[in-house]
């Protein structure tokens, strides 16, 4: 799954995405009072362990 596809999926789940401070390529993700950080590299593939960690952090 690509970073952009996962970002789109998170938005469909109702997650709130904001740019992390410092202006880099990371997004803060908040959902149901839980938070995580999503590095954002557009069309590159998102590593499966990272996807699972973010989903676990958000309780999905």
mmCIF file as Biopython writes it, N, C-alpha, C and O atoms, coordinates in Angstrom:
data_model
#
loop_
_atom_site.group_PDB
_atom_site.id
_atom_site.type_symbol
_atom_site.label_atom_id
_atom_site.label_alt_id
_atom_site.label_comp_id
_atom_site.label_asym_id
_atom_site.label_entity_id
_atom_site.label_seq_id
_atom_site.pdbx_PDB_ins_code
_atom_site.Cartn_x
_atom_site.Cartn_y
_atom_site.Cartn_z
_atom_site.occupancy
_atom_site.B_iso_or_equiv
_atom_site.auth_seq_id
_atom_site.auth_asym_id
_atom_site.pdbx_PDB_model_num
ATOM 1   N N  . UNK A ? 1  ? 0.852   -1.168 0.000  1.0 0.0 1  A 1 
ATOM 2   C CA . UNK A ? 1  ? 0.000   0.000  0.000  1.0 0.0 1  A 1 
ATOM 3   C C  . UNK A ? 1  ? 0.902   1.236  0.000  1.0 0.0 1  A 1 
ATOM 4   O O  . UNK A ? 1  ? 1.894   1.290  0.726  1.0 0.0 1  A 1 
ATOM 5   N N  . UNK A ? 2  ? 0.554   2.202  -0.802 1.0 0.0 2  A 1 
ATOM 6   C CA . UNK A ? 2  ? 1.340   3.427  -0.886 1.0 0.0 2  A 1 
ATOM 7   C C  . UNK A ? 2  ? 0.945   4.381  0.247  1.0 0.0 2  A 1 
ATOM 8   O O  . UNK A ? 2  ? -0.150  4.288  0.803  1.0 0.0 2  A 1 
ATOM 9   N N  . UNK A ? 3  ? 1.863   5.301  0.576  1.0 0.0 3  A 1 
ATOM 10  C CA . UNK A ? 3  ? 1.598   6.277  1.626  1.0 0.0 3  A 1 
ATOM 11  C C  . UNK A ? 3  ? 0.316   7.051  1.328  1.0 0.0 3  A 1 
ATOM 12  O O  . UNK A ? 3  ? -0.501  7.270  2.222  1.0 0.0 3  A 1 
ATOM 13  N N  . UNK A ? 4  ? 0.138   7.466  0.071  1.0 0.0 4  A 1 
ATOM 14  C CA . UNK A ? 4  ? -1.041  8.261  -0.288 1.0 0.0 4  A 1 
ATOM 15  C C  . UNK A ? 4  ? -2.330  7.445  -0.133 1.0 0.0 4  A 1 
ATOM 16  O O  . UNK A ? 4  ? -3.357  7.990  0.272  1.0 0.0 4  A 1 
ATOM 17  N N  . UNK A ? 5  ? -2.286  6.155  -0.449 1.0 0.0 5  A 1 
ATOM 18  C CA . UNK A ? 5  ? -3.469  5.294  -0.288 1.0 0.0 5  A 1 
ATOM 19  C C  . UNK A ? 5  ? -3.816  5.131  1.187  1.0 0.0 5  A 1 
ATOM 20  O O  . UNK A ? 5  ? -4.988  5.171  1.562  1.0 0.0 5  A 1 
ATOM 21  N N  . UNK A ? 6  ? -2.797  4.947  2.021  1.0 0.0 6  A 1 
ATOM 22  C CA . UNK A ? 6  ? -3.033  4.777  3.457  1.0 0.0 6  A 1 
ATOM 23  C C  . UNK A ? 6  ? -3.573  6.069  4.066  1.0 0.0 6  A 1 
ATOM 24  O O  . UNK A ? 6  ? -4.455  6.033  4.924  1.0 0.0 6  A 1 
ATOM 25  N N  . UNK A ? 7  ? -3.046  7.207  3.622  1.0 0.0 7  A 1 
ATOM 26  C CA . UNK A ? 7  ? -3.538  8.504  4.100  1.0 0.0 7  A 1 
ATOM 27  C C  . UNK A ? 7  ? -5.018  8.661  3.750  1.0 0.0 7  A 1 
ATOM 28  O O  . UNK A ? 7  ? -5.815  9.092  4.584  1.0 0.0 7  A 1 
ATOM 29  N N  . UNK A ? 8  ? -5.379  8.315  2.525  1.0 0.0 8  A 1 
ATOM 30  C CA . UNK A ? 8  ? -6.775  8.395  2.076  1.0 0.0 8  A 1 
ATOM 31  C C  . UNK A ? 8  ? -7.657  7.471  2.910  1.0 0.0 8  A 1 
ATOM 32  O O  . UNK A ? 8  ? -8.759  7.852  3.304  1.0 0.0 8  A 1 
ATOM 33  N N  . UNK A ? 9  ? -7.174  6.256  3.182  1.0 0.0 9  A 1 
ATOM 34  C CA . UNK A ? 9  ? -7.928  5.295  3.983  1.0 0.0 9  A 1 
ATOM 35  C C  . UNK A ? 9  ? -8.140  5.818  5.403  1.0 0.0 9  A 1 
ATOM 36  O O  . UNK A ? 9  ? -9.230  5.683  5.958  1.0 0.0 9  A 1 
ATOM 37  N N  . UNK A ? 10 ? -7.094  6.418  5.996  1.0 0.0 10 A 1 
ATOM 38  C CA . UNK A ? 10 ? -7.226  6.980  7.341  1.0 0.0 10 A 1 
ATOM 39  C C  . UNK A ? 10 ? -8.286  8.081  7.367  1.0 0.0 10 A 1 
ATOM 40  O O  . UNK A ? 10 ? -9.076  8.152  8.308  1.0 0.0 10 A 1 
ATOM 41  N N  . UNK A ? 11 ? -8.311  8.930  6.358  1.0 0.0 11 A 1 
ATOM 42  C CA . UNK A ? 11 ? -9.316  9.990  6.286  1.0 0.0 11 A 1 
ATOM 43  C C  . UNK A ? 11 ? -10.721 9.403  6.196  1.0 0.0 11 A 1 
ATOM 44  O O  . UNK A ? 11 ? -11.653 9.944  6.792  1.0 0.0 11 A 1 
ATOM 45  N N  . UNK A ? 12 ? -10.888 8.308  5.465  1.0 0.0 12 A 1 
ATOM 46  C CA . UNK A ? 12 ? -12.194 7.656  5.357  1.0 0.0 12 A 1 
ATOM 47  C C  . UNK A ? 12 ? -12.632 7.075  6.699  1.0 0.0 12 A 1 
ATOM 48  O O  . UNK A ? 12 ? -13.829 6.963  6.962  1.0 0.0 12 A 1 
ATOM 49  N N  . UNK A ? 13 ? -11.673 6.705  7.548  1.0 0.0 13 A 1 
ATOM 50  C CA . UNK A ? 13 ? -11.984 6.162  8.866  1.0 0.0 13 A 1 
ATOM 51  C C  . UNK A ? 13 ? -12.343 7.270  9.856  1.0 0.0 13 A 1 
ATOM 52  O O  . UNK A ? 13 ? -12.792 6.992  10.968 1.0 0.0 13 A 1 
ATOM 53  N N  . UNK A ? 14 ? -12.145 8.527  9.449  1.0 0.0 14 A 1 
ATOM 54  C CA . UNK A ? 14 ? -12.486 9.655  10.307 1.0 0.0 14 A 1 
ATOM 55  C C  . UNK A ? 14 ? -11.299 10.248 11.039 1.0 0.0 14 A 1 
ATOM 56  O O  . UNK A ? 14 ? -11.481 11.034 11.969 1.0 0.0 14 A 1 
ATOM 57  N N  . UNK A ? 15 ? -10.088 9.891  10.642 1.0 0.0 15 A 1 
ATOM 58  C CA . UNK A ? 15 ? -8.887  10.409 11.293 1.0 0.0 15 A 1 
ATOM 59  C C  . UNK A ? 15 ? -8.681  11.877 10.933 1.0 0.0 15 A 1 
ATOM 60  O O  . UNK A ? 15 ? -9.064  12.335 9.857  1.0 0.0 15 A 1 
ATOM 61  N N  . UNK A ? 16 ? -8.064  12.600 11.868 1.0 0.0 16 A 1 
ATOM 62  C CA . UNK A ? 16 ? -7.722  14.000 11.656 1.0 0.0 16 A 1 
ATOM 63  C C  . UNK A ? 16 ? -6.220  14.063 11.398 1.0 0.0 16 A 1 
ATOM 64  O O  . UNK A ? 16 ? -5.431  13.615 12.230 1.0 0.0 16 A 1 
ATOM 65  N N  . UNK A ? 17 ? -5.822  14.610 10.263 1.0 0.0 17 A 1 
ATOM 66  C CA . UNK A ? 17 ? -4.409  14.699 9.891  1.0 0.0 17 A 1 
ATOM 67  C C  . UNK A ? 17 ? -3.963  16.151 9.929  1.0 0.0 17 A 1 
ATOM 68  O O  . UNK A ? 17 ? -4.614  17.021 9.351  1.0 0.0 17 A 1 
ATOM 69  N N  . UNK A ? 18 ? -2.850  16.412 10.611 1.0 0.0 18 A 1 
ATOM 70  C CA . UNK A ? 18 ? -2.277  17.753 10.651 1.0 0.0 18 A 1 
ATOM 71  C C  . UNK A ? 18 ? -0.781  17.650 10.406 1.0 0.0 18 A 1 
ATOM 72  O O  . UNK A ? 18 ? -0.161  16.630 10.709 1.0 0.0 18 A 1 
ATOM 73  N N  . UNK A ? 19 ? -0.208  18.708 9.858  1.0 0.0 19 A 1 
ATOM 74  C CA . UNK A ? 19 ? 1.238   18.720 9.630  1.0 0.0 19 A 1 
ATOM 75  C C  . UNK A ? 19 ? 1.951   18.770 10.973 1.0 0.0 19 A 1 
ATOM 76  O O  . UNK A ? 19 ? 1.550   19.508 11.873 1.0 0.0 19 A 1 
ATOM 77  N N  . UNK A ? 20 ? 2.997   17.989 11.097 1.0 0.0 20 A 1 
ATOM 78  C CA . UNK A ? 20 ? 3.812   18.022 12.303 1.0 0.0 20 A 1 
ATOM 79  C C  . UNK A ? 20 ? 4.603   19.328 12.316 1.0 0.0 20 A 1 
ATOM 80  O O  . UNK A ? 20 ? 4.902   19.886 11.260 1.0 0.0 20 A 1 
ATOM 81  N N  . UNK A ? 21 ? 4.941   19.814 13.507 1.0 0.0 21 A 1 
ATOM 82  C CA . UNK A ? 21 ? 5.693   21.060 13.593 1.0 0.0 21 A 1 
ATOM 83  C C  . UNK A ? 21 ? 7.064   20.878 12.955 1.0 0.0 21 A 1 
ATOM 84  O O  . UNK A ? 21 ? 7.623   19.782 12.980 1.0 0.0 21 A 1 
ATOM 85  N N  . UNK A ? 22 ? 7.592   21.923 12.398 1.0 0.0 22 A 1 
ATOM 86  C CA . UNK A ? 22 ? 8.883   21.853 11.744 1.0 0.0 22 A 1 
ATOM 87  C C  . UNK A ? 22 ? 8.777   21.764 10.237 1.0 0.0 22 A 1 
ATOM 88  O O  . UNK A ? 22 ? 9.774   21.955 9.540  1.0 0.0 22 A 1 
ATOM 89  N N  . UNK A ? 23 ? 7.601   21.480 9.719  1.0 0.0 23 A 1 
ATOM 90  C CA . UNK A ? 23 ? 7.371   21.508 8.283  1.0 0.0 23 A 1 
ATOM 91  C C  . UNK A ? 23 ? 7.969   20.366 7.491  1.0 0.0 23 A 1 
ATOM 92  O O  . UNK A ? 23 ? 8.070   20.467 6.268  1.0 0.0 23 A 1 
ATOM 93  N N  . UNK A ? 24 ? 8.368   19.289 8.135  1.0 0.0 24 A 1 
ATOM 94  C CA . UNK A ? 24 ? 8.954   18.162 7.412  1.0 0.0 24 A 1 
ATOM 95  C C  . UNK A ? 24 ? 7.919   17.346 6.669  1.0 0.0 24 A 1 
ATOM 96  O O  . UNK A ? 24 ? 6.861   17.854 6.300  1.0 0.0 24 A 1 
ATOM 97  N N  . UNK A ? 25 ? 8.227   16.086 6.454  1.0 0.0 25 A 1 
ATOM 98  C CA . UNK A ? 25 ? 7.340   15.228 5.672  1.0 0.0 25 A 1 
ATOM 99  C C  . UNK A ? 25 ? 6.564   14.261 6.560  1.0 0.0 25 A 1 
ATOM 100 O O  . UNK A ? 25 ? 6.305   13.125 6.163  1.0 0.0 25 A 1 
ATOM 101 N N  . UNK A ? 26 ? 6.193   14.704 7.759  1.0 0.0 26 A 1 
ATOM 102 C CA . UNK A ? 26 ? 5.440   13.857 8.677  1.0 0.0 26 A 1 
ATOM 103 C C  . UNK A ? 26 ? 4.087   14.494 8.982  1.0 0.0 26 A 1 
ATOM 104 O O  . UNK A ? 26 ? 3.952   15.718 9.005  1.0 0.0 26 A 1 
ATOM 105 N N  . UNK A ? 27 ? 3.092   13.646 9.215  1.0 0.0 27 A 1 
ATOM 106 C CA . UNK A ? 27 ? 1.755   14.107 9.573  1.0 0.0 27 A 1 
ATOM 107 C C  . UNK A ? 27 ? 1.380   13.527 10.925 1.0 0.0 27 A 1 
ATOM 108 O O  . UNK A ? 27 ? 1.672   12.366 11.211 1.0 0.0 27 A 1 
ATOM 109 N N  . UNK A ? 28 ? 0.730   14.339 11.761 1.0 0.0 28 A 1 
ATOM 110 C CA . UNK A ? 28 ? 0.178   13.834 13.014 1.0 0.0 28 A 1 
ATOM 111 C C  . UNK A ? 28 ? -1.204  13.287 12.701 1.0 0.0 28 A 1 
ATOM 112 O O  . UNK A ? 28 ? -1.992  13.932 12.010 1.0 0.0 28 A 1 
ATOM 113 N N  . UNK A ? 29 ? -1.494  12.107 13.205 1.0 0.0 29 A 1 
ATOM 114 C CA . UNK A ? 29 ? -2.776  11.452 12.959 1.0 0.0 29 A 1 
ATOM 115 C C  . UNK A ? 29 ? -3.480  11.282 14.294 1.0 0.0 29 A 1 
ATOM 116 O O  . UNK A ? 29 ? -2.905  10.728 15.231 1.0 0.0 29 A 1 
ATOM 117 N N  . UNK A ? 30 ? -4.728  11.757 14.393 1.0 0.0 30 A 1 
ATOM 118 C CA . UNK A ? 30 ? -5.522  11.599 15.609 1.0 0.0 30 A 1 
ATOM 119 C C  . UNK A ? 30 ? -6.831  10.922 15.260 1.0 0.0 30 A 1 
ATOM 120 O O  . UNK A ? 30 ? -7.485  11.262 14.275 1.0 0.0 30 A 1 
ATOM 121 N N  . UNK A ? 31 ? -7.207  9.940  16.102 1.0 0.0 31 A 1 
ATOM 122 C CA . UNK A ? 31 ? -8.454  9.219  15.898 1.0 0.0 31 A 1 
ATOM 123 C C  . UNK A ? 31 ? -8.918  8.675  17.234 1.0 0.0 31 A 1 
ATOM 124 O O  . UNK A ? 31 ? -8.178  7.948  17.898 1.0 0.0 31 A 1 
ATOM 125 N N  . UNK A ? 32 ? -10.132 9.016  17.638 1.0 0.0 32 A 1 
ATOM 126 C CA . UNK A ? 32 ? -10.733 8.524  18.881 1.0 0.0 32 A 1 
ATOM 127 C C  . UNK A ? 32 ? -9.851  8.771  20.099 1.0 0.0 32 A 1 
ATOM 128 O O  . UNK A ? 32 ? -9.738  7.905  20.967 1.0 0.0 32 A 1 
ATOM 129 N N  . UNK A ? 33 ? -9.226  9.945  20.172 1.0 0.0 33 A 1 
ATOM 130 C CA . UNK A ? 33 ? -8.399  10.289 21.315 1.0 0.0 33 A 1 
ATOM 131 C C  . UNK A ? 33 ? -7.018  9.657  21.314 1.0 0.0 33 A 1 
ATOM 132 O O  . UNK A ? 33 ? -6.260  9.844  22.265 1.0 0.0 33 A 1 
ATOM 133 N N  . UNK A ? 34 ? -6.677  8.925  20.285 1.0 0.0 34 A 1 
ATOM 134 C CA . UNK A ? 34 ? -5.357  8.300  20.175 1.0 0.0 34 A 1 
ATOM 135 C C  . UNK A ? 34 ? -4.592  8.986  19.055 1.0 0.0 34 A 1 
ATOM 136 O O  . UNK A ? 34 ? -5.188  9.538  18.130 1.0 0.0 34 A 1 
ATOM 137 N N  . UNK A ? 35 ? -3.256  8.949  19.145 1.0 0.0 35 A 1 
ATOM 138 C CA . UNK A ? 35 ? -2.448  9.661  18.159 1.0 0.0 35 A 1 
ATOM 139 C C  . UNK A ? 35 ? -1.271  8.820  17.687 1.0 0.0 35 A 1 
ATOM 140 O O  . UNK A ? 35 ? -0.821  7.901  18.373 1.0 0.0 35 A 1 
ATOM 141 N N  . UNK A ? 36 ? -0.789  9.157  16.506 1.0 0.0 36 A 1 
ATOM 142 C CA . UNK A ? 36 ? 0.392   8.526  15.929 1.0 0.0 36 A 1 
ATOM 143 C C  . UNK A ? 36 ? 0.989   9.510  14.929 1.0 0.0 36 A 1 
ATOM 144 O O  . UNK A ? 36 ? 0.412   10.563 14.658 1.0 0.0 36 A 1 
ATOM 145 N N  . UNK A ? 37 ? 2.142   9.157  14.389 1.0 0.0 37 A 1 
ATOM 146 C CA . UNK A ? 37 ? 2.802   10.000 13.394 1.0 0.0 37 A 1 
ATOM 147 C C  . UNK A ? 37 ? 2.963   9.195  12.114 1.0 0.0 37 A 1 
ATOM 148 O O  . UNK A ? 37 ? 3.413   8.050  12.138 1.0 0.0 37 A 1 
ATOM 149 N N  . UNK A ? 38 ? 2.592   9.805  11.000 1.0 0.0 38 A 1 
ATOM 150 C CA . UNK A ? 38 ? 2.691   9.156  9.695  1.0 0.0 38 A 1 
ATOM 151 C C  . UNK A ? 38 ? 3.721   9.889  8.850  1.0 0.0 38 A 1 
ATOM 152 O O  . UNK A ? 38 ? 3.495   11.038 8.469  1.0 0.0 38 A 1 
ATOM 153 N N  . UNK A ? 39 ? 4.860   9.243  8.545  1.0 0.0 39 A 1 
ATOM 154 C CA . UNK A ? 39 ? 5.756   9.865  7.576  1.0 0.0 39 A 1 
ATOM 155 C C  . UNK A ? 39 ? 5.038   9.863  6.231  1.0 0.0 39 A 1 
ATOM 156 O O  . UNK A ? 39 ? 4.342   8.901  5.906  1.0 0.0 39 A 1 
ATOM 157 N N  . UNK A ? 40 ? 5.196   10.918 5.452  1.0 0.0 40 A 1 
ATOM 158 C CA . UNK A ? 40 ? 4.458   10.978 4.194  1.0 0.0 40 A 1 
ATOM 159 C C  . UNK A ? 40 ? 5.416   11.133 3.033  1.0 0.0 40 A 1 
ATOM 160 O O  . UNK A ? 40 ? 6.088   12.156 2.898  1.0 0.0 40 A 1 
ATOM 161 N N  . UNK A ? 41 ? 5.474   10.095 2.183  1.0 0.0 41 A 1 
ATOM 162 C CA . UNK A ? 41 ? 6.362   10.092 1.033  1.0 0.0 41 A 1 
ATOM 163 C C  . UNK A ? 41 ? 5.595   9.779  -0.249 1.0 0.0 41 A 1 
ATOM 164 O O  . UNK A ? 41 ? 6.144   9.190  -1.180 1.0 0.0 41 A 1 
ATOM 165 N N  . UNK A ? 42 ? 4.330   10.174 -0.293 1.0 0.0 42 A 1 
ATOM 166 C CA . UNK A ? 42 ? 3.517   10.111 -1.504 1.0 0.0 42 A 1 
ATOM 167 C C  . UNK A ? 42 ? 3.390   8.762  -2.167 1.0 0.0 42 A 1 
ATOM 168 O O  . UNK A ? 42 ? 2.708   7.871  -1.660 1.0 0.0 42 A 1 
ATOM 169 N N  . UNK A ? 43 ? 4.053   8.609  -3.314 1.0 0.0 43 A 1 
ATOM 170 C CA . UNK A ? 43 ? 3.865   7.428  -4.155 1.0 0.0 43 A 1 
ATOM 171 C C  . UNK A ? 43 ? 4.724   6.234  -3.739 1.0 0.0 43 A 1 
ATOM 172 O O  . UNK A ? 43 ? 4.626   5.170  -4.349 1.0 0.0 43 A 1 
ATOM 173 N N  . UNK A ? 44 ? 5.562   6.390  -2.713 1.0 0.0 44 A 1 
ATOM 174 C CA . UNK A ? 44 ? 6.390   5.264  -2.275 1.0 0.0 44 A 1 
ATOM 175 C C  . UNK A ? 44 ? 5.553   4.272  -1.482 1.0 0.0 44 A 1 
ATOM 176 O O  . UNK A ? 44 ? 4.500   4.617  -0.945 1.0 0.0 44 A 1 
ATOM 177 N N  . UNK A ? 45 ? 6.032   3.045  -1.416 1.0 0.0 45 A 1 
ATOM 178 C CA . UNK A ? 45 ? 5.338   2.001  -0.667 1.0 0.0 45 A 1 
ATOM 179 C C  . UNK A ? 45 ? 5.536   2.194  0.836  1.0 0.0 45 A 1 
ATOM 180 O O  . UNK A ? 45 ? 6.642   2.487  1.290  1.0 0.0 45 A 1 
ATOM 181 N N  . UNK A ? 46 ? 4.473   2.029  1.591  1.0 0.0 46 A 1 
ATOM 182 C CA . UNK A ? 46 ? 4.511   2.100  3.047  1.0 0.0 46 A 1 
ATOM 183 C C  . UNK A ? 46 ? 4.884   0.717  3.567  1.0 0.0 46 A 1 
ATOM 184 O O  . UNK A ? 46 ? 4.200   -0.256 3.251  1.0 0.0 46 A 1 
ATOM 185 N N  . UNK A ? 47 ? 5.958   0.602  4.364  1.0 0.0 47 A 1 
ATOM 186 C CA . UNK A ? 47 ? 6.328   -0.712 4.895  1.0 0.0 47 A 1 
ATOM 187 C C  . UNK A ? 47 ? 5.207   -1.305 5.752  1.0 0.0 47 A 1 
ATOM 188 O O  . UNK A ? 47 ? 4.590   -0.599 6.549  1.0 0.0 47 A 1 
ATOM 189 N N  . UNK A ? 48 ? 4.952   -2.580 5.588  1.0 0.0 48 A 1 
ATOM 190 C CA . UNK A ? 48 ? 3.862   -3.261 6.299  1.0 0.0 48 A 1 
ATOM 191 C C  . UNK A ? 48 ? 3.982   -3.137 7.822  1.0 0.0 48 A 1 
ATOM 192 O O  . UNK A ? 48 ? 2.974   -2.875 8.478  1.0 0.0 48 A 1 
ATOM 193 N N  . UNK A ? 49 ? 5.184   -3.317 8.420  1.0 0.0 49 A 1 
ATOM 194 C CA . UNK A ? 49 ? 5.282   -3.178 9.878  1.0 0.0 49 A 1 
ATOM 195 C C  . UNK A ? 49 ? 4.905   -1.774 10.362 1.0 0.0 49 A 1 
ATOM 196 O O  . UNK A ? 49 ? 4.318   -1.626 11.434 1.0 0.0 49 A 1 
ATOM 197 N N  . UNK A ? 50 ? 5.237   -0.748 9.581  1.0 0.0 50 A 1 
ATOM 198 C CA . UNK A ? 50 ? 4.884   0.620  9.953  1.0 0.0 50 A 1 
ATOM 199 C C  . UNK A ? 50 ? 3.376   0.824  9.873  1.0 0.0 50 A 1 
ATOM 200 O O  . UNK A ? 50 ? 2.787   1.453  10.752 1.0 0.0 50 A 1 
ATOM 201 N N  . UNK A ? 51 ? 2.752   0.300  8.834  1.0 0.0 51 A 1 
ATOM 202 C CA . UNK A ? 51 ? 1.292   0.412  8.697  1.0 0.0 51 A 1 
ATOM 203 C C  . UNK A ? 51 ? 0.600   -0.245 9.885  1.0 0.0 51 A 1 
ATOM 204 O O  . UNK A ? 51 ? -0.337  0.320  10.450 1.0 0.0 51 A 1 
ATOM 205 N N  . UNK A ? 52 ? 1.059   -1.435 10.265 1.0 0.0 52 A 1 
ATOM 206 C CA . UNK A ? 52 ? 0.459   -2.144 11.396 1.0 0.0 52 A 1 
ATOM 207 C C  . UNK A ? 52 ? 0.664   -1.383 12.701 1.0 0.0 52 A 1 
ATOM 208 O O  . UNK A ? 52 ? -0.237  -1.351 13.539 1.0 0.0 52 A 1 
ATOM 209 N N  . UNK A ? 53 ? 1.843   -0.764 12.889 1.0 0.0 53 A 1 
ATOM 210 C CA . UNK A ? 53 ? 2.122   -0.002 14.110 1.0 0.0 53 A 1 
ATOM 211 C C  . UNK A ? 53 ? 1.200   1.200  14.215 1.0 0.0 53 A 1 
ATOM 212 O O  . UNK A ? 53 ? 0.655   1.469  15.286 1.0 0.0 53 A 1 
ATOM 213 N N  . UNK A ? 54 ? 1.016   1.925  13.119 1.0 0.0 54 A 1 
ATOM 214 C CA . UNK A ? 54 ? 0.144   3.102  13.134 1.0 0.0 54 A 1 
ATOM 215 C C  . UNK A ? 54 ? -1.288  2.676  13.434 1.0 0.0 54 A 1 
ATOM 216 O O  . UNK A ? 54 ? -1.977  3.325  14.222 1.0 0.0 54 A 1 
ATOM 217 N N  . UNK A ? 55 ? -1.736  1.592  12.813 1.0 0.0 55 A 1 
ATOM 218 C CA . UNK A ? 55 ? -3.094  1.105  13.068 1.0 0.0 55 A 1 
ATOM 219 C C  . UNK A ? 55 ? -3.245  0.677  14.527 1.0 0.0 55 A 1 
ATOM 220 O O  . UNK A ? 55 ? -4.285  0.932  15.133 1.0 0.0 55 A 1 
ATOM 221 N N  . UNK A ? 56 ? -2.238  0.037  15.097 1.0 0.0 56 A 1 
ATOM 222 C CA . UNK A ? 56 ? -2.281  -0.383 16.500 1.0 0.0 56 A 1 
ATOM 223 C C  . UNK A ? 56 ? -2.322  0.839  17.416 1.0 0.0 56 A 1 
ATOM 224 O O  . UNK A ? 56 ? -3.083  0.864  18.384 1.0 0.0 56 A 1 
ATOM 225 N N  . UNK A ? 57 ? -1.503  1.856  17.113 1.0 0.0 57 A 1 
ATOM 226 C CA . UNK A ? 57 ? -1.485  3.088  17.904 1.0 0.0 57 A 1 
ATOM 227 C C  . UNK A ? 57 ? -2.856  3.756  17.928 1.0 0.0 57 A 1 
ATOM 228 O O  . UNK A ? 57 ? -3.253  4.334  18.940 1.0 0.0 57 A 1 
ATOM 229 N N  . UNK A ? 58 ? -3.580  3.676  16.805 1.0 0.0 58 A 1 
ATOM 230 C CA . UNK A ? 58 ? -4.883  4.333  16.689 1.0 0.0 58 A 1 
ATOM 231 C C  . UNK A ? 58 ? -6.039  3.435  17.121 1.0 0.0 58 A 1 
ATOM 232 O O  . UNK A ? 58 ? -7.191  3.868  17.128 1.0 0.0 58 A 1 
ATOM 233 N N  . UNK A ? 59 ? -5.741  2.198  17.478 1.0 0.0 59 A 1 
ATOM 234 C CA . UNK A ? 59 ? -6.781  1.276  17.926 1.0 0.0 59 A 1 
ATOM 235 C C  . UNK A ? 59 ? -7.622  0.719  16.796 1.0 0.0 59 A 1 
ATOM 236 O O  . UNK A ? 59 ? -8.798  0.414  16.998 1.0 0.0 59 A 1 
ATOM 237 N N  . UNK A ? 60 ? -7.052  0.580  15.617 1.0 0.0 60 A 1 
ATOM 238 C CA . UNK A ? 60 ? -7.781  0.035  14.461 1.0 0.0 60 A 1 
ATOM 239 C C  . UNK A ? 60 ? -7.412  -1.414 14.231 1.0 0.0 60 A 1 
ATOM 240 O O  . UNK A ? 60 ? -7.923  -2.042 13.304 1.0 0.0 60 A 1 
#
